[in-house]
Amino acid sequence: MSRRVQCYYQVTILVSLFSPSSGKTPDDRAFHDNRAETKNLTRLSCDVVIVGGGISGMYMAETLLRLRKETNVCLFERSDRFGGRIRDHTFQRVPNIPVSLGAWRIDESNTLAWEIINRFNIPYQSILTRGKQIRDRMEARGVFATTTSELQHKAFPTLSQGRFQNATYKDMISYLITKQSEAIKFPSLSAFYAHYWTPEGQEFFNSLTGFIQDFSRMPNAETFSERLQSTGDFKRVFSRPEKRISALTDALKNSAIKHGAKTYKNEEVKVIDEVQRNNYALKTTNFQVTAKKLVLAVPAQALEKITGSLADKIKENCIFNSVGFEVAFKGFALYEKAWWESRSAGSRRLRDEQEFLSNSDCLGCTFPYSGRGPIGEAVLRTCYAKLNCAVKWGELLKISKQNTDQEIHEALKRLFPGVHIPKPLETVYYYWENGFEHMQRAGTHISVSTVSDWAKRPFPAQDVFIVGEAYNPLRGWVEGALRSARNALQEGWHTNLDDSWRTKKLQPDIENYFDLSLY
């Protein structure tokens, strides 16, 4: 595939102005500051530098060393933990019920994730197969329903007129599939939906998927067909490790260190310069590093903050600039008992691992975890919101955790009228403000396949590789991050691992799009 891609949008560059009285140009100042900074840095030489300690970066380090493709691999992570979007938490009272503030489940079709689980003998458990009960608790516009058709007729009555008067949500998706070739004519996914579904039809679909629009971060219209295609092999049979998804990154980290990886936490990579071809200089918090090969395992937002000639060359590329992101918010609460099992005034109650979709109060997907503490304590995922609803909770959390606790509690009371909801024993929240899942920006018409092809070696003949779920068609999933890493391993090191997943013929699956869209 040709890597020449025409950009149809403009990038505005803001130039900082220096005071004329300083007598120094911006370059003079940068040179002076860099020299002063470099004096205090420890020198470090690595054959391969991996920037980012999420699952794609850790997988790269472990595989290169285990297969003896490299012997001198250094991995730098700017935070105090490894894992990236994999972020788990354990309430001390219920150590047997860890919760996932980030990525949380694996589909039966996720070959590479299962390869790790099986290789390290990681214990796992199935998430209850919902079958008939899937999505059988939902709310929109103050209307509660147990089926999508009931919600459609009661909360969106005007859909009973016109083209969709006898249509189900699956019929609506099927209709949109016939219009895929028209997507390029629309600036955003929202515009595409509204044109063919009508604004009311779009609102109905948003309520089923939690796609509450954030107009500052809109995907392009082609996102619809690309997501359908990328999940075409999903079985909708989900599992998770008993210690949650961090069990995978922990196993990879331990194996990588065992095979000689040099890993550094709290070590932010600030500068990446290209000294000459395949000779790179990096500056971190404490080190001045040289490398022959680079693996950038960080999302676009993190890469934007890195300076230097090589980093700038990447950031100036129109393919890189086509990648956008979606924000998310997750909240969990520990209660003395599973109060949600009590029957409410509207006969609404939840069983373990049964979802309740509600967007009027922006809770998104409420989900009781299975398992109980020693005296009956239970864990509820109170909120899993994305896009605009995530912004609501995330900005509130910045003000006060106490205020967030209070507002979540009030929203749950409206969701379960007539039920006495006790105050939680503990709560935990996380706002993925800098990106939880990636997408192609509205206004761009560069496909995610083009991004994936470019990222595995952005510059011909240079050993630079960009990995992560942002750079694979299967976005939002651990499997996508692993597939991206596998692409780089084959491109740069000819690992010839079993990549039978590449040959799967993916067919768009309507059920998958509904079930997997944002949750």
N, C-alpha and C positions, 0 to 999 in steps of 0.2 A: 504494500500500500504506500502511495506517495505521502511523504510527510509534509509536503507543501500544502498548507491550508490557508485560504484567504480569510482574513478577519474583516467582518463587516461592521465593526464598531470601533469607536475611538477610545483611547486610553488617555486620560488627562494626567499630566505630570506636574506636581506642585514643586516649585523650586524655592528652597529656603533662602531668604535674603540676609546677607551679612552687613553689618554696619560699616560704611566706608571708612570710619575713623579707626577701625581695627588695623588697617594696613595689611590684612592677610586675605588671600582668596580662600574659598571653601576647600580647595585641594591642599593648600598650605596647612590649614587647620587640621584636616583629616590626617595628613602625614604626621604632624606634630603629635596629635593625640594617639595615633597608632603606635608610634615609637615609644611613647611613655607607657602605654598599656602593655606592650610586648615585653618590656624590660622585666616585668614581674611575673611572667608566665613561664611555667615549666615546659621544656621541650619534650615532645613525644613523637616517635616515628611509628607509623602503622602502614601495613600494606593495603588494608581495606578499612575505611572508616564508615560506620553506619550511624547516621544521625536519626535518632528516634528509637525509643524502647517499647513501642507497641508490638502487637503480635507479628506484624510483617517484618519489622526490623529484627526482632528476636529470632524469627524463623530463618531469616537470611543468615544471621550469625551462626546459629546452631547447625544449619545444613552445610554451610561452607566448611566449617571446622570438622564436623562429623565425617563428611565425605572426603576430607583432606584436600579440598580444592584450594584452601588457604591455610596459613599457619599463624598469621599475625593480624588479628581482627580486633578492632576497637569499636565499642558502641557507646554513644553518648546520649543520655536522657536528661532533659532540662528540669524535670520535676523530681520529687523525692520518691517516686514509685515507678515501676515498670508496668506496662499494660495498655497505655493509651486509652482507647474507648472501652476497654474492658476494665471495669471498676466495680468491685464487689465490696459489700459491707456485712459485718456480723454484729447483731445485737448481743451483748454479753449474756443476757438472761436466756437467750435461745441460740446457743452456738450451733445447734443442729439445723438452723434455718437461715443460711446466708442469703443475702438478697443482691440483686444485680442492678446497680445504678447506671450501667452502660449496656453493652451487648449482653443478651441473656438467653439465647436459645440457638439450637443447631438443628437444621432439617436433616432428615434421613439421606437426602441426596448430596449433602455437603461432604464430598469425598475427602478433601484434604484435611478438614477438621476432624473427621472420623479417623483418618490415618494417624493423627497425633494422639487421639484418645486411645486407640488400639495399641499403638507402639509403646506408650508409657503406662498402659493398663490403668487408665484413669476411671474410677468408678463413676457411673452416671445413672440418671433416672429419667424415665419418660415423663413428659408433661401429658396430663390426661388428654386422651383423644376426645374432643368435644362432640364430634358428630352432630347429632340432632341439636345439642344445646349450644352450638357455636353462635356467638353473638345474640343469645336469646335474652339478653338484658340490654336495652338501648333506650336512649332518651334524646330528643331534639325539640327545641322550642317549647319546652315544658310538657311535651307529650311522651308518655312512657309506652313501650311496646315490647313484644316478645318475638316479632317477626319483622323482616324488612318491609313486607307488603303492608302490614298494619301501620308501621311508622310512616310509610309513604302516603297512605290514604288519609291518616289523621293529622300529620304534621305538615304535609305538603299537598294539600287538596287540589291546588291548581294544576298539578301534574295529571289529574284525572281528565284534563281537557287536552285537546291537540294530539300531537304525534305520540306521546307517551301515556295516553289514558289507560291502556291495558298492558303497559310494559312493566316488567320487573327490572331490578337493577342490573341483572345479567343481560337482559334485552338491551338496556341502555349502553352497556359496555360493548356488546356485540355490534350495535349500531356505530359506535365510535370507531371500532376496529375497521369498519368499511371506509372510514374517512382518514385513515392514517397517512395516506399519501398527501393529504392537504395540510398536514401539520406545519410544514415549512412556511406556509403563508401567514402563520400567526406568531406574534412576538413572544407569547408566553403560554404555559399550560392552562392557566386560568382563562385566557381569551379563547383558546381552543375548546375547552369544556363549555364555556358559556354560549359560544356560537352554535354548537351542535346539540347541546342538551337544554338550552335556555338557562338563564341565571337561576331559575327555581330548581331545575334539574341538577345544576351544579351544586346548589346548596344541599340538596338531598344526598348527593354522593359525598359531599364534604362531611356530612353528619355520620355517614357509615364508615368513613376512613379516618376521621380526625384531621382531614386536610383543611384546617382553618387558615385561610390565606394570610401570608405575611408578604405584603406587596413590596417590601424592601429586599426580599430574597425569593424571587419567583423562578421556578424552573422553566426551561424552554418547552415548546409544545411537543417536541419529539420524545420527551421523557415518557409519555404515555406508552408508546410502542416499545421503547427500549426496556422499560420495566417489565412489560408483558413478556418480552423475549427472554430477558435474563433469568427469570424465575420459572421458565417453561418446564424444567425438570424437577421442580420441588414436589415432594410427596405430601407436604403438610402433616408430617409425622415428626413431632419435635421432641428433643431431649435436651438435657443439660447436665453437666458434671455435678456430682453431689456437693462439691466445693465451689460450684459455679464456674463460669468461663475462665476466671483467673487461674484455674487449675491447669489450663493449657499453657498460658504464658509462664507460669511457675515451672512447669516441666521443661519447657524449651530453655528457659533461663538457666536452670540447674544443669541441663545437658550441655549448653553452650559453654558455661564456666568450666565444667568438667573437661571439655575438649580444648580449653585454653583461651576462651574469649576474655577480653579485658573490658569490663563493663563499668560505666561511671554514671551515677545518679547526681542530681543537682548540678549538672554540668551543661549549661546552655551553650550551644554553638551559635556564635554571634557573627562570624565572618567566614565566608568560603571564597577563596581566591584561586584562580587558575594561573599557576606560575608558568607552566608550559603544558603541552598536551600530555595528559595522564601524569601530571605532577601538580598536586593541589596543596594549598596551605589553609589551615583552619585555625580560628581562634575561639576558644571556649572560655568559660569563666576562669579557669585556672591553667589552661594548657595552650601552647602553641604547637600545632600538630601538622605533620606532613603525611600525605597519603598518595598512593598510586591509583586507587580505585575508590569511588564514592557511591554509597547507597543512601539516598535521601528517603527515609521512612517516616516522613512527617506530613500532616495535612497541609493544604494550601495556605491556610491562615498562619500557621507556624513558619512556613517557608517565606512568607511575605516579610517577616521580621528580620530575616537574616540578610546581611549586606555582603559586599564583596563582588568581584568581577564575575565569578561563575554563578553565584546566586542571582545577580542582576541579569545575566544572560537568560536564565530560566524564566525569571519574572517578566521579562520583556516579550516572551513568546506568546503568541495569540492562543495557542492550544492550552497552555497553562492558565491563561486569563479567562478561558471559557468555563473553568471549573468553579462552581459556587458551592454553597453549603446550606444545610438546614439546621436550625437549633432545636434542642429538645430539653425537657425538664422531667425529672423523675422524683417521686416522693414515696417514702415508706413509713409506716407507723407500727409500733408494737403495742398490742392491747392485752389487758388481763384475760380477756376471753374473746372468742369469735362472735362478736355481737351481730355481724352481718348475716348470721344464720337464722336470726330471729325474723319472724314474719312481720313485714311492715304493713302500714294501712293499705297500701296498694298491692299487697301480697307479693312484695318484691324481697327476695332474699338471695344470697349467693352461696353456692357450694365452693369447695376448694377448687382453685384453678378454673373458675368460671368467670368470664369477662363481663364487665358492665361498661358499655360505651356511652359516654355522656359528654356533650360539648357545650351545653348552655352555660355551665359554670367552669368550663375549660378543664375539667378533670381528665378528659381523654379516656384512657382505659384503666379502670379500677379492677384489681385482680388479687384475690386472696391466695396466699401461698399455702401449700399443704404442709402438714406437720404441726406439732404443738410443743410448747415448752413443758417443763416439769410440773407446773401447776395449771396447765391449760392455756398459757399465753399463746397468742396467735399474731401473725404478721399479715398486714394488708398493704399491697401497693396502692396507695391512695390516689396517685396521679401519674399518668404517663402522657404528657402532652407534647406536641410538636408545633413548629411554626409560630403563628401569632399567639396561640394559647401558652406556648412555652415562654414567650417573651413576657406575658402577663405575670406568670409565677416567678420567673427568674428575676424580673425587676423588683418584685415584692420581696423576694429573698434578700436582695441587696439592702433593702431598708431594714428588715428585721426577720429573724427566724421565728420569733414569737408571733409577729403579724401573719406570717405564712401559716403557722400552725393554726391560728384562729380562723383564717379564711378557708383553709382546707376543711376544717371541722364544720364550718357553716355550710359549705358546698355539699359535704356528705350528708348533713341533716336534711337538705332539700332532696337529695337522691334517695334517702330512705325515710320517708315521712312516717311518724308514729313510732319509730324505733329510738330507744334511749341509747345514744352513742356516748360512751364514756370518753374522757380525755385520755389520750395515749400515754403510755409509760415513757416512750421515747419516739423520736422521729429523726429521719435523715433525708436530706434533699441534695440533688445535684443539678446544676444548670449548665448544659452544654452550649455555652454562649458562642464558642468559637468553632462549632460544628460537630454534629453527631452523625450526620449522613451527608453525602455529597450528591450534587446534581449538576446538570449543565445550565448555565445562567440563561435567563430570559434574554432574548435579543441576539443570542448566538445560535448558529446552526451547525456547530461542530459536534459530531456524534461522540458518544462515550467510547465507541470502538476506536475512533481516531485517537482519543486521549490515551487509551490503553496501549495502542500500538506505539505511540510517541514516547510514553513514559518508560518503556522497557529499555530504551537507549535514546535519550533526547537528542544527542549530538553524535552523528556517525563517527566511528573510529575513536570515540572517547569512552572511557570506562566510567560512565556516570549513569546511575539507574535510579528511577523514582518509583517507589512502591507504596501500597496502602489501598484501602477500599475506594478511595477517591479516584484511583487510576485503573479500575476494573469495572466492567459492565454490571457485576453483581454488587451494587453499592448498598451500604447499610448493613452488610453481613460480614462476619468474621471470615467466611469462605471467600468473599471477594478480596479481602486483604491478602489471604494466603495465595490465591490464584495470581494476584499481581506479583507477589514475591517469586512465585514459581516461574512466571514469565521472565523476570530478571535473571534468575538462576540459569535458565536455559540460554538466554541471550548472551550473557556475559561469561558463563563458565561451562556451557554445554553439559549440564548435569545428566541429561537423558533419563530423568526419573519417569515413573509411570504417570503419564499425563493423559490417560484415557478419557478423562472428563472433557478434554478439548474437543473430542470427536462426537460428543452427544449432539443430536439434532434437537434443538429446542423449539417447541411449538408454543405459541402464545396460549396461556391458560387463564380463562376468565376468572375461575375460582381463586387462583393464586393471586391475581391482581387485587381482588377484594380483600382476601385474607392477609396479604403480606404488605399492602400498600405503605402503611406507615407504622404498623405496630409489630 
